[in-house]
Structures are given as C-alpha cells and as structure tokens.
Amino acid sequence: MSSEQNVIYIGNKPVMSYVLAVITSFSAPNTQQVTLKARGRSITTAVDVAEITRRRFMKQLNVNAIVIGTEDLAQEGGGTRAVSTIEISLKKTE
C-alpha cells in the first residue's frame, strides 16, 4: 500500500494481493473511496483488481472515475519513452 491515503499502486504481485489490499482499505472506518494507480503492463492487473473486487467480494462498490494518461520516462540512453497510466477510483455505496 501507498503512503498516500487510500491509494494502491499496482505492480507485479498477484491480483489477489491487490484485491485483499482494496478490501482492507475499505474496512478502515470512514473510508468511502479507494484509488488504484497503474502504468504500463500493470494496467491490465489494475482493471482485473477492480472487477474482481466489485463482482465477487464487495457488491456495493462502483467505479467512480477512470483517468487515463501518458508519462514520459527517461531511458538510460538519454531519450524518453511514453508510458500509459490509469487511475481507477472505486467508491462504496450504502
């Protein structure tokens, strides 16, 4: 989990590790929203985490917002390359 409140950065771990992190975040008192952030090849994992959590474990979750973008990353050779990013905001409905 991240040092930012209610933000989970998606990486190379198994999908269920992130699903558990989302469920744990929502179990904290007064938590109504959790954001998943991913870039590059981790975008597919972020989408899987959101859908598995919504459909199997927390039926009261809705996708609040999806933000897509591109970041320029510096390469070792001195150039830059574009990497896609996504932020998926999940919100709990009562």
BAVO-515875 format. One record per residue: x, y, z of N, C-alpha, C in turn; residue number from 0; residue in three letters. Coordinates in pm, 1 decimal. Layout:
N
nu: X&nv: Y&nw: Z&cau: X&cav: Y&caw: Z&cu: X&cv: Y&cw: Z&num: NUM&residuo: ALA
...
***
This chain:
94
nu: 81.3&nv: -117.8&nw: 0.0&cau: 0.0&cav: 0.0&caw: 0.0&cu: 85.9&cv: 124.4&cw: 0.0&num: 0&residuo: MET
nu: 26.3&nv: 233.4&nw: -31.9&cau: 96.9&cav: 358.2&caw: -50.1&cu: 98.7&cv: 441.3&cw: 78.6&num: 1&residuo: SER
nu: 188.4&nv: 539.0&nw: 81.3&cau: 187.8&cav: 632.6&caw: 192.4&cu: 72.9&cv: 732.7&cw: 176.7&num: 2&residuo: SER
nu: 25.3&nv: 752.4&nw: 52.0&cau: -92.5&cav: 835.5&caw: 29.9&cu: -214.3&cv: 761.1&cw: 83.0&num: 3&residuo: GLU
nu: -308.5&nv: 835.3&nw: 134.2&cau: -427.0&cav: 773.1&caw: 191.9&cu: -517.1&cv: 718.8&cw: 81.4&num: 4&residuo: GLN
nu: -554.9&nv: 592.8&nw: 95.0&cau: -649.8&cav: 526.5&caw: 7.2&cu: -603.5&cv: 516.8&cw: -138.2&num: 5&residuo: ASN
nu: -473.6&nv: 508.3&nw: -161.8&cau: -419.1&cav: 487.9&caw: -295.8&cu: -338.9&cv: 359.1&cw: -294.7&num: 6&residuo: VAL
nu: -366.5&nv: 271.4&nw: -391.9&cau: -294.4&cav: 145.9&caw: -404.7&cu: -223.9&cv: 147.1&cw: -539.1&num: 7&residuo: ILE
nu: -92.2&nv: 133.4&nw: -537.0&cau: -13.8&cav: 127.6&caw: -659.6&cu: -2.6&cv: -17.3&cw: -704.0&num: 8&residuo: TYR
nu: -40.2&nv: -44.3&nw: -827.2&cau: -40.0&cav: -179.5&caw: -881.4&cu: 94.8&cv: -206.9&cw: -946.1&num: 9&residuo: ILE
nu: 150.6&nv: -325.6&nw: -915.0&cau: 280.3&cav: -365.4&caw: -969.5&cu: 277.9&cv: -508.4&cw: -1018.5&num: 10&residuo: GLY
nu: 376.6&nv: -586.7&nw: -974.3&cau: 394.8&cav: -723.3&caw: -1024.5&cu: 342.1&cv: -833.0&cw: -933.8&num: 11&residuo: ASN
nu: 280.7&nv: -798.4&nw: -823.8&cau: 228.2&cav: -900.5&caw: -732.3&cu: 106.4&cv: -969.4&cw: -795.0&num: 12&residuo: LYS
nu: 65.1&nv: -1082.9&nw: -739.4&cau: -56.7&cav: -1148.6&caw: -788.6&cu: -180.5&cv: -1060.7&cw: -766.3&num: 13&residuo: PRO
nu: -279.5&nv: -1078.6&nw: -851.2&cau: -401.2&cav: -997.2&caw: -847.9&cu: -468.3&cv: -1001.8&cw: -711.4&num: 14&residuo: VAL
nu: -475.0&nv: -1120.5&nw: -651.8&cau: -546.0&cav: -1134.7&caw: -524.7&cu: -478.8&cv: -1057.3&cw: -411.0&num: 15&residuo: MET
nu: -350.4&nv: -1031.2&nw: -420.8&cau: -283.7&cav: -948.6&caw: -319.7&cu: -339.9&cv: -807.4&cw: -320.2&num: 16&residuo: SER
nu: -365.2&nv: -755.2&nw: -439.2&cau: -420.4&cav: -620.7&caw: -451.1&cu: -569.2&cv: -617.7&cw: -415.4&num: 17&residuo: TYR
nu: -641.3&nv: -725.3&nw: -447.9&cau: -781.9&cav: -734.4&caw: -408.3&cu: -792.0&cv: -728.6&cw: -256.0&num: 18&residuo: VAL
nu: -706.9&nv: -802.8&nw: -187.2&cau: -704.7&cav: -800.4&caw: -40.8&cu: -670.1&cv: -661.2&cw: 11.9&num: 19&residuo: LEU
nu: -579.4&nv: -590.6&nw: -55.8&cau: -543.0&cav: -455.6&caw: -14.4&cu: -662.0&cv: -360.6&cw: -28.4&num: 20&residuo: ALA
nu: -741.5&nv: -376.1&nw: -134.2&cau: -860.0&cav: -292.0&caw: -152.3&cu: -962.0&cv: -320.2&cw: -42.5&num: 21&residuo: VAL
nu: -986.3&nv: -448.7&nw: -16.5&cau: -1083.3&cav: -485.9&caw: 87.4&cu: -1037.7&cv: -433.9&cw: 223.6&num: 22&residuo: ILE
nu: -909.3&nv: -445.5&nw: 252.3&cau: -854.2&cav: -396.2&caw: 378.2&cu: -868.7&cv: -244.6&cw: 388.8&num: 23&residuo: THR
nu: -845.5&nv: -174.1&nw: 279.0&cau: -859.5&cav: -27.9&caw: 280.0&cu: -1002.4&cv: 13.2&cw: 310.5&num: 24&residuo: SER
nu: -1098.8&nv: -56.3&nw: 251.5&cau: -1238.6&cav: -22.3&caw: 275.8&cu: -1284.7&cv: -62.9&cw: 415.6&num: 25&residuo: PHE
nu: -1214.2&nv: -152.2&nw: 481.9&cau: -1254.6&cav: -191.9&caw: 616.9&cu: -1218.8&cv: -87.3&cw: 721.5&num: 26&residuo: SER
nu: -1133.5&nv: 6.9&nw: 685.9&cau: -1099.7&cav: 115.4&caw: 778.0&cu: -1221.1&cv: 206.0&cw: 796.4&num: 27&residuo: ALA
nu: -1237.8&nv: 262.3&nw: 914.9&cau: -1355.1&cav: 348.2&caw: 937.8&cu: -1351.1&cv: 473.0&cw: 850.2&num: 28&residuo: PRO
nu: -1468.2&nv: 515.1&nw: 805.0&cau: -1487.4&cav: 636.9&caw: 725.2&cu: -1419.5&cv: 633.1&cw: 588.4&num: 29&residuo: ASN
nu: -1387.6&nv: 516.2&nw: 536.6&cau: -1330.0&cav: 506.1&caw: 403.1&cu: -1442.2&cv: 483.9&cw: 303.1&num: 30&residuo: THR
nu: -1458.3&nv: 577.1&nw: 212.9&cau: -1562.9&cav: 568.0&caw: 111.3&cu: -1506.7&cv: 549.9&cw: -29.0&num: 31&residuo: GLN
nu: -1374.7&nv: 574.9&nw: -46.3&cau: -1317.3&cav: 570.7&caw: -179.9&cu: -1173.5&cv: 520.9&cw: -174.2&num: 32&residuo: GLN
nu: -1136.9&nv: 436.5&nw: -272.1&cau: -1000.1&cav: 387.3&caw: -286.9&cu: -961.9&cv: 404.5&cw: -433.8&num: 33&residuo: VAL
nu: -838.8&nv: 448.4&nw: -459.1&cau: -791.2&cav: 468.6&caw: -594.9&cu: -681.1&cv: 369.1&cw: -627.6&num: 34&residuo: THR
nu: -693.7&nv: 302.7&nw: -741.8&cau: -590.7&cav: 213.2&caw: -793.1&cu: -511.3&cv: 289.6&cw: -898.2&num: 35&residuo: LEU
nu: -378.2&nv: 287.4&nw: -887.8&cau: -293.6&cav: 354.0&caw: -986.4&cu: -200.1&cv: 251.8&cw: -1048.5&num: 36&residuo: LYS
nu: -188.0&nv: 256.3&nw: -1181.5&cau: -100.1&cav: 163.0&caw: -1251.5&cu: -47.3&cv: 229.3&cw: -1377.8&num: 37&residuo: ALA
nu: 62.4&nv: 174.5&nw: -1428.2&cau: 113.9&cav: 221.4&caw: -1555.9&cu: 176.7&cv: 105.5&cw: -1631.9&num: 38&residuo: ARG
nu: 181.1&nv: 120.9&nw: -1762.2&cau: 241.2&cav: 18.6&caw: -1847.4&cu: 164.8&cv: -112.4&cw: -1844.9&num: 39&residuo: GLY
nu: 238.8&nv: -220.6&nw: -1831.9&cau: 179.0&cav: -354.1&caw: -1833.6&cu: 93.6&cv: -384.7&cw: -1711.7&num: 40&residuo: ARG
nu: 104.6&nv: -305.2&nw: -1607.8&cau: 24.8&cav: -326.7&caw: -1485.9&cu: -118.7&cv: -277.2&cw: -1500.1&num: 41&residuo: SER
nu: -149.8&nv: -209.4&nw: -1608.9&cau: -285.5&cav: -157.4&caw: -1628.9&cu: -386.2&cv: -271.3&cw: -1631.9&num: 42&residuo: ILE
nu: -353.4&nv: -381.3&nw: -1698.4&cau: -447.4&cav: -493.9&caw: -1704.4&cu: -471.9&cv: -552.3&cw: -1566.5&num: 43&residuo: THR
nu: -368.8&nv: -555.1&nw: -1483.2&cau: -384.9&cav: -604.5&caw: -1346.2&cu: -476.8&cv: -512.5&cw: -1267.1&num: 44&residuo: THR
nu: -463.7&nv: -381.6&nw: -1285.4&cau: -548.6&cav: -286.7&caw: -1214.2&cu: -695.2&cv: -305.4&cw: -1251.7&num: 45&residuo: ALA
nu: -722.1&nv: -327.2&nw: -1379.1&cau: -859.6&cav: -349.8&caw: -1423.0&cu: -912.2&cv: -479.8&cw: -1363.2&num: 46&residuo: VAL
nu: -830.0&nv: -584.8&nw: -1362.5&cau: -870.3&cav: -712.2&caw: -1302.2&cu: -901.3&cv: -695.9&cw: -1154.0&num: 47&residuo: ASP
nu: -818.0&nv: -622.1&nw: -1082.1&cau: -838.6&cav: -599.4&caw: -938.3&cu: -972.1&cv: -529.4&cw: -915.0&num: 48&residuo: VAL
nu: -1000.1&nv: -426.1&nw: -991.7&cau: -1125.4&cav: -351.8&caw: -974.7&cu: -1246.0&cv: -441.6&cw: -1002.0&num: 49&residuo: ALA
nu: -1241.1&nv: -518.5&nw: -1109.1&cau: -1356.0&cav: -601.3&caw: -1145.6&cu: -1375.3&cv: -720.2&cw: -1050.8&num: 50&residuo: GLU
nu: -1267.8&nv: -784.6&nw: -1009.8&cau: -1279.9&cav: -897.3&caw: -915.8&cu: -1334.3&cv: -848.0&cw: -782.0&num: 51&residuo: ILE
nu: -1283.3&nv: -735.8&nw: -734.5&cau: -1330.3&cav: -681.5&caw: -607.2&cu: -1477.8&cv: -644.7&cw: -615.3&num: 52&residuo: THR
nu: -1518.0&nv: -580.7&nw: -724.2&cau: -1656.9&cav: -537.3&caw: -741.5&cu: -1753.0&cv: -653.9&cw: -758.4&num: 53&residuo: ARG
nu: -1716.1&nv: -752.4&nw: -837.2&cau: -1810.2&cav: -859.1&caw: -872.4&cu: -1815.3&cv: -973.6&cw: -771.7&num: 54&residuo: ARG
nu: -1704.2&nv: -1003.5&nw: -705.7&cau: -1700.3&cav: -1119.8&caw: -616.4&cu: -1708.9&cv: -1085.7&cw: -469.1&num: 55&residuo: ARG
nu: -1644.3&nv: -977.8&nw: -426.2&cau: -1626.9&cav: -954.7&caw: -283.0&cu: -1705.6&cv: -837.9&cw: -226.9&num: 56&residuo: PHE
nu: -1716.6&nv: -728.6&nw: -299.6&cau: -1783.4&cav: -609.6&caw: -248.4&cu: -1882.7&cv: -559.6&cw: -353.2&num: 57&residuo: MET
nu: -2002.3&nv: -615.2&nw: -348.3&cau: -2103.7&cav: -582.1&caw: -448.7&cu: -2149.9&cv: -436.7&cw: -440.2&num: 58&residuo: LYS
nu: -2123.1&nv: -369.8&nw: -328.1&cau: -2166.4&cav: -231.8&caw: -311.1&cu: -2067.0&cv: -130.5&cw: -368.0&num: 59&residuo: GLN
nu: -1961.4&nv: -176.0&nw: -435.7&cau: -1863.8&cav: -85.4&caw: -495.9&cu: -1906.5&cv: -45.8&cw: -636.1&num: 60&residuo: LEU
nu: -1876.6&nv: 77.9&nw: -671.2&cau: -1897.5&cav: 128.1&caw: -806.5&cu: -1769.7&cv: 195.6&cw: -853.4&num: 61&residuo: ASN
nu: -1748.5&nv: 194.8&nw: -983.4&cau: -1636.3&cav: 269.2&caw: -1039.8&cu: -1678.3&cv: 415.0&cw: -1045.5&num: 62&residuo: VAL
nu: -1610.0&nv: 497.2&nw: -969.3&cau: -1643.5&cav: 638.5&caw: -958.4&cu: -1584.5&cv: 718.2&cw: -1074.4&num: 63&residuo: ASN
nu: -1457.9&nv: 690.1&nw: -1108.9&cau: -1391.3&cav: 763.5&caw: -1216.6&cu: -1275.2&cv: 681.1&cw: -1269.4&num: 64&residuo: ALA
nu: -1247.1&nv: 699.4&nw: -1396.7&cau: -1130.0&cav: 638.5&caw: -1459.6&cu: -1055.0&cv: 750.1&cw: -1530.7&num: 65&residuo: ILE
nu: -927.4&nv: 766.2&nw: -1496.3&cau: -844.2&cav: 869.4&caw: -1557.4&cu: -729.3&cv: 799.4&cw: -1628.2&num: 66&residuo: VAL
nu: -713.6&nv: 828.1&nw: -1757.2&cau: -603.0&cav: 769.9&caw: -1831.6&cu: -509.4&cv: 881.1&cw: -1875.3&num: 67&residuo: ILE
nu: -382.2&nv: 845.8&nw: -1894.8&cau: -285.2&cav: 946.2&caw: -1935.5&cu: -156.9&cv: 882.1&cw: -1983.7&num: 68&residuo: GLY
nu: -56.8&nv: 965.6&nw: -2006.4&cau: 73.9&cav: 921.7&caw: -2053.8&cu: 181.7&cv: 996.7&cw: -1977.5&num: 69&residuo: THR
nu: 285.2&nv: 923.4&nw: -1936.5&cau: 400.8&cav: 984.2&caw: -1870.9&cu: 522.8&cv: 962.0&cw: -1958.6&num: 70&residuo: GLU
nu: 613.4&nv: 1057.9&nw: -1960.8&cau: 740.3&cav: 1041.5&caw: -2031.1&cu: 844.7&cv: 996.5&cw: -1930.5&num: 71&residuo: ASP
nu: 902.0&nv: 877.2&nw: -1953.6&cau: 1005.5&cav: 823.7&caw: -1866.1&cu: 1141.7&cv: 836.0&cw: -1932.7&num: 72&residuo: LEU
nu: 1240.6&nv: 873.9&nw: -1854.2&cau: 1377.0&cav: 884.2&caw: -1906.7&cu: 1436.4&cv: 745.0&cw: -1922.6&num: 73&residuo: ALA
nu: 1506.6&nv: 722.9&nw: -2034.3&cau: 1573.9&cav: 596.0&caw: -2058.0&cu: 1722.8&cv: 611.8&cw: -2032.8&num: 74&residuo: GLN
nu: 1792.3&nv: 498.9&nw: -2022.4&cau: 1936.0&cav: 502.2&caw: -1995.5&cu: 2013.7&cv: 568.6&cw: -2107.8&num: 75&residuo: GLU
nu: 1968.1&nv: 554.4&nw: -2231.4&cau: 2038.4&cav: 611.2&caw: -2346.0&cu: 2023.6&cv: 761.2&cw: -2358.2&num: 76&residuo: GLY
nu: 1947.3&nv: 824.0&nw: -2272.0&cau: 1932.3&cav: 968.4&caw: -2274.9&cu: 1799.9&cv: 1014.9&cw: -2330.7&num: 77&residuo: GLY
nu: 1724.2&nv: 927.8&nw: -2396.4&cau: 1595.3&cav: 966.9&caw: -2452.5&cu: 1482.8&cv: 944.2&cw: -2353.5&num: 78&residuo: GLY
nu: 1362.1&nv: 964.4&nw: -2400.8&cau: 1245.0&cav: 937.7&caw: -2319.7&cu: 1151.8&cv: 845.7&cw: -2396.3&num: 79&residuo: THR
nu: 1065.2&nv: 779.6&nw: -2321.2&cau: 962.9&cav: 697.4&caw: -2385.0&cu: 831.6&cv: 720.9&cw: -2313.3&num: 80&residuo: ARG
nu: 722.9&nv: 708.2&nw: -2387.8&cau: 589.7&cav: 732.0&caw: -2333.4&cu: 537.7&cv: 603.2&cw: -2270.0&num: 81&residuo: ALA
nu: 480.8&nv: 616.6&nw: -2149.8&cau: 421.7&cav: 503.8&caw: -2079.0&cu: 278.9&cv: 541.3&cw: -2040.7&num: 82&residuo: VAL
nu: 184.2&nv: 454.1&nw: -2072.6&cau: 43.6&cav: 479.4&caw: -2040.6&cu: 19.5&cv: 464.0&cw: -1890.7&num: 83&residuo: SER
nu: -75.8&nv: 541.6&nw: -1838.2&cau: -111.7&cav: 534.3&caw: -1697.1&cu: -263.6&cv: 526.9&cw: -1683.7&num: 84&residuo: THR
nu: -308.7&nv: 473.3&nw: -1569.9&cau: -451.6&cav: 468.4&caw: -1540.9&cu: -471.6&cv: 486.4&cw: -1391.1&num: 85&residuo: ILE
nu: -579.7&nv: 553.2&nw: -1355.9&cau: -624.3&cav: 565.9&caw: -1217.6&cu: -770.5&cv: 523.6&cw: -1215.3&num: 86&residuo: GLU
nu: -802.5&nv: 423.1&nw: -1134.8&cau: -939.1&cav: 375.3&caw: -1120.9&cu: -985.0&cv: 406.4&cw: -979.5&num: 87&residuo: ILE
nu: -1089.0&nv: 486.8&nw: -968.8&cau: -1142.3&cav: 526.5&caw: -839.5&cu: -1265.4&cv: 440.9&cw: -807.6&num: 88&residuo: SER
nu: -1259.2&nv: 367.1&nw: -696.3&cau: -1370.2&cav: 284.0&caw: -652.3&cu: -1438.0&cv: 350.3&cw: -533.9&num: 89&residuo: LEU
nu: -1569.9&nv: 358.8&nw: -539.7&cau: -1645.3&cav: 424.5&caw: -433.2&cu: -1749.9&cv: 329.8&cw: -377.1&num: 90&residuo: LYS
nu: -1761.8&nv: 331.1&nw: -245.2&cau: -1859.2&cav: 244.8&caw: -176.8&cu: -1993.0&cv: 314.9&cw: -170.1&num: 91&residuo: LYS
nu: -2098.7&nv: 243.9&nw: -211.0&cau: -2234.1&cav: 296.5&caw: -197.8&cu: -2300.8&cv: 228.3&cw: -80.2&num: 92&residuo: THR
nu: -2385.9&nv: 298.5&nw: -14.2&cau: -2451.6&cav: 244.0&caw: 105.2&cu: -2573.3&cv: 165.0&cw: 70.0&num: 93&residuo: GLU
***
